[in-house]
Amino acid sequence: MVQARSSDAGFDRHLRSLLPPDGTGVVNFTAPAWCAPCRRLHPAFEELRRQHARIKFVVLDMDDDEA
């Protein structure tokens, strides 16, 4: 679940809390409710997640993060 943040600093802290300490990760900013390209990207993103287990993959639904 993504929590809404009202400031850039708050969002930055939230994003850092999702990633490992070294910051190595891939973030997919998405809006699957209405964004067709976002929905098409999802299977490829999941495949990359499976192929690269040492990298943290995070999905942020931007419709759930209205700040």
C-alpha positions as CSV (number, residue, x, y, z in Angstrom):
1,M,0.0,0.0,0.0
2,V,1.2,3.5,-0.9
3,Q,0.6,6.3,1.6
4,A,0.0,9.8,0.3
5,R,2.7,12.4,1.1
6,S,2.1,16.1,1.1
7,S,5.7,17.2,0.5
8,D,8.6,16.3,-1.7
9,A,10.7,15.6,1.4
10,G,8.0,13.3,2.8
11,F,7.8,11.5,-0.5
12,D,11.5,11.2,-0.6
13,R,11.6,9.7,2.9
14,H,8.8,7.3,1.9
15,L,10.6,6.2,-1.3
16,R,13.9,5.7,0.6
17,S,12.0,3.5,3.1
18,L,10.9,1.2,0.3
19,L,14.4,0.8,-1.1
20,P,17.4,-1.0,0.4
21,P,20.0,1.1,2.3
22,D,22.3,1.4,-0.8
23,G,19.4,2.7,-2.8
24,T,19.6,0.1,-5.5
25,G,16.2,-0.3,-6.9
26,V,13.8,0.2,-9.7
27,V,10.6,2.1,-9.2
28,N,7.6,1.8,-11.5
29,F,5.4,4.9,-11.2
30,T,2.1,3.7,-12.5
31,A,-1.6,4.5,-12.8
32,P,-3.2,1.2,-13.9
33,A,-6.8,2.2,-13.4
34,W,-6.6,4.4,-16.5
35,C,-3.2,4.2,-18.1
36,A,-3.1,1.4,-20.8
37,P,0.7,1.7,-21.3
38,C,1.1,1.2,-17.5
39,R,-0.9,-2.0,-17.6
40,R,1.1,-3.3,-20.6
41,L,4.4,-2.6,-18.7
42,H,3.3,-4.6,-15.7
43,P,4.1,-8.1,-17.0
44,A,7.6,-7.0,-18.2
45,F,8.3,-5.3,-14.8
46,E,7.3,-8.6,-13.0
47,E,9.6,-10.6,-15.3
48,L,12.5,-8.3,-14.5
49,R,11.7,-8.6,-10.8
50,R,12.0,-12.4,-11.1
51,Q,15.2,-12.2,-13.2
52,H,17.0,-9.8,-10.9
53,A,16.2,-11.0,-7.3
54,R,19.1,-8.9,-5.8
55,I,17.5,-5.6,-7.0
56,K,14.5,-4.2,-5.2
57,F,11.5,-3.5,-7.5
58,V,8.8,-1.2,-6.2
59,V,5.5,-0.3,-7.8
60,L,3.9,3.0,-6.8
61,D,0.3,3.5,-7.9
62,M,0.2,7.3,-8.4
63,D,-3.6,7.3,-8.1
64,D,-3.2,6.0,-4.6
65,D,-0.6,8.7,-3.8
66,E,-2.5,11.9,-4.3
67,A,-0.6,14.5,-2.3
